[in-house]
Structure formats: C-alpha cells, structure tokens
Amino acid sequence: MERVARPTEAGEALTWEAHPFRRARGKGLAILAGILVLAAGLSAFTGSPFWGIFTVFALGLSLEAFYFPTRFLLDEKGISLQKRFSRSTFTWERFRRVYEDRFGLTLSPYRHRSFLEPYGSVRLLFDGGEPERIRARVRGNLPAETEWLDAAGGRKMASGGPTTPDTGPDPVAGGARVAAGGLKVAAAGSQPPAGEGAVGSGEGTC
C-alpha cells in the first residue's frame, strides 16, 4: 500500500511533500516519451546531438516539480521550497494575488495579470497535503489586501476576509445610487425655469 505523506506542524511551521509523478506514472511516462521523441527529432534535423541533449535537459528541468519530490514549509516568515536541484524562500509580503485551482495555489507578486507571472509566481501543490490546512495557513499569513481568485480569474476574497464569489454589483449600493439619482431628478424638477422670477422676489434663478 502506498504511503501518502501528510502535512505536519513543527512549531509554527506547516510542512508536506508533493510528488505528482508518484500518483500519475502513466502521464509522466507519456510526457517523458514525448520529450525523447522531440529530442531525437531535433538531433536528426540539425545533425547535432547537442540540441537533443539540450532539449531533454531544458524540458526535464522545467518539469522538476512533477518528476521529483518537492518539500513545502510554511511559517510566519514565509514559504520555503526544497526541490531536488534547488531551494527557494519567499516572504509573505512579496505576494499580491492568489489563484486557486483543484491542484493547488499559485501565489503571484503582481496586482494584475502579467506575462511575467509564470516566472515570478510560487506554486503550492495540494498533492501530499491537506488542502484546507494549506489554504488556512496561506490566508492567515498573507497581507490583508491580497486578492484571492479562482483559476478562471473570478474574484473570490481578500486574504483574511469571507470566502464569497464575486456576483456582480452590490444591490444595496446600487439601490442607494438609484435613490440618490432620483432625488437629484426631483430636486431639478422643483426648480423654476431659468429666467422666471422666484416667488416673493424679483430676481431670476440661475
């Protein structure tokens, strides 16, 4: 029986280990076969094995988090990621947006969509962990103004606030604006036309 890693707390830290390839070996082997075919094709096309080796290295490194285990650690200072060939740490103040999908959270340092997001964002996988505890720890440490969105970009919440979807304009605020507009119209209708004298005076209104 396969042992599934569970997040554990060490003091104030929440840690877990993600290894997607362990749970999706068929998909991983298919991707690996595609990379090898592409590398062989490039080597044959260019007449040099260099490009084939480079392709395997570049694509393999980009899929490091899939094929090799990644250990995540969340504490009050920030996020630490320990991968097979690299280690990174990030402070909570760095992030301005969170995108959530069924596989995990993507923490972005940008307030708006940017083509640089794939290079500056941090990916926290739910694989091997408990999603509710991971969400709670991230929400509890992010700055209050951080936006929390679903994968499609729909606004869900500000960090620390209630988890409510963006359903459109606030009906209460909209009603207030309509009422205010009605008062303005009524007030304008009660004014005498320009050039007519006001009651009890001989002056015209402006």
N, C-alpha and C positions, 0 to 999 in steps of 0.2 A: 504493500500500500504506500502510495506516495505521501511523503511528509510535506504538509503545507506550512510555510513559515507564517507566524502570527506576529503582529506588532507587539513590542514590549516597551515598557516605560522604564528608563533608567534615570531616576531622579526626576528632573523636569523634562526629559527628552522622550520622544516617541520614535521608535526605530522599527523598520521592517525591511525585508529583502524581496525584490521583484526579479523574476526570471521568466519572461513571457515564452521563450523557446521551450522551456520545460513543459508548458501546457499547450503548446501549439507546434509540435515537432513536424507534423506534415507540412504546415505552411512554411515553416522555417527551412525545411529541406528543399521545397519547391523554389523558394527565393534563392537559396544557395545555388541550385542547379541553373537558374536563370542567369545569375551573376557569372558562373563559369562559362556558360554558352556565350554570353556577351563578351567576356574576356577573350575567349578563343576566336570569336569573330573579328574582334579588333586586331588581335595579333596577326591573323591571316590577311586582313585588309591592308594593314600598314606594313606587313612584312617584318615586324619587330615584336619580340616577346615583351618588350618594356611596357607597351600600352596595355597588354593583357594583365601583367602583374600590377601595374598602377591601378587598373580598374578594380581588380579584386581587393587591393589594399584600401582604396578610397571608399568603395561601397561597403566593404566589410566594416571599416571604422565607423561609417555613418550608422550602421546597424548594431553597434556595440551594445547598446542598452537592450536589444532584443535577444541577441545570442549569448550574452554573458550576464551574470547576476549584477544587480545594482542595489547597493545598500543605502537606504534613506535615513536621515536623522533630522528630526525637527525639535528645536528647543526655543527658549525665549530669545536667543540671539539671532537665529536664522535657520537656514537649511544647509545640510551637508550631504553631498552625493559621493559615494565611493564606488567607482566603476573598476573594471579590470585594468584599464590602462590610464585612468585619470581620476583625479579627486577635485571637487569644487565645493566652495562655500559661498553663501549669499545671505545678506541681511534682509530682514523683513521690509525695511524701509525702501528697498530697491523696487518693489513691485507696486503697480498701479491698477492692474486688471487681472482677473482670474477667469479662464474659460474652462468650463466643466463638460465632460462627456462621460460615457459609461465606462471608459477605460482609465480615467484619471483626471488630474487638474493640470492646466498649463498656466503658469504664472508669468505675466508679461510686465516688463518695466515701462511700457508705453501706455499713455492715457487713451490713445486712439489706435485704430488699426494701422499697422506699418509693415512694409515689406521686410523690415529688419527683425520682426518678431521671431521668426524661426531661429535666428542666430542669438538673440538676447534673452529668450524665454527659458524657463526651467520647467521641465515636465516631471510631475509626481504621479507615478503609476499606482493604481489601486491593487494591481496584481500582488499577491502575497500579503496584503494588509487588509485592514477593516475600513472600508470607505467612510463610514460615519465618524469614526475616531479621527481619521485623517482630515476630513472636512472641518470638524470641530477645532482641531489644533491649528489649522491654517487660518480659519476665521478669527480665532482668539488672539492671533499674533499680528495679523496684517493691520496696516493703518486704517482708521475708520472710514476714510474717503475711498478706499479701494472698491472698484466695481466688480461684481460677481455676475458672470454671464454664462448662458448655456452655449453649447458648441456652435449653434447657428447664429450667435451674436445677439440673442434676445436678452434684455437686461433682467436680472433676477433680484439682486440685492446689493446693498453696500455692505462691506465687511462689518460684522457685528450687528447688522440690522435684521429684520424679519425676512424669511425666505419667501418672497411673493413675486410672482411673474409680473412683467410689465404688460398691463392690459389696456393701455392707452391713456388718454387724458383723464385727469381726476374729475369725476362727475360733480363733486361738491364745488371744486374750484371753478369748473366750467359754469355751474349754475350761478355762482357769485358774479362771474364776469357778465353773464347774460343779464342778471338783475341790475348790475351797475350800468350796463348799456341801456336798459330800459329806463332807468332814472334819468340818464343824460337826455334820452329822446324826449321824455316827459317834460324835463326842465326846458329843453329847447322849444317845445311846443307851447309852453306857457309864456314865452317872451313875446311881446308885441312886435310886429314887423318893423324893420328899420325905417326911420323917418316918421313914425307915428308918435304923438306925444304920450308920455306916461300919464296915468291917471293922477290927477292932483298936481301936475306940474306942466310947464310949457316947454320942457326940454325933450328932445328926441333921444331914443335909445341907441346905443352903439351896437 
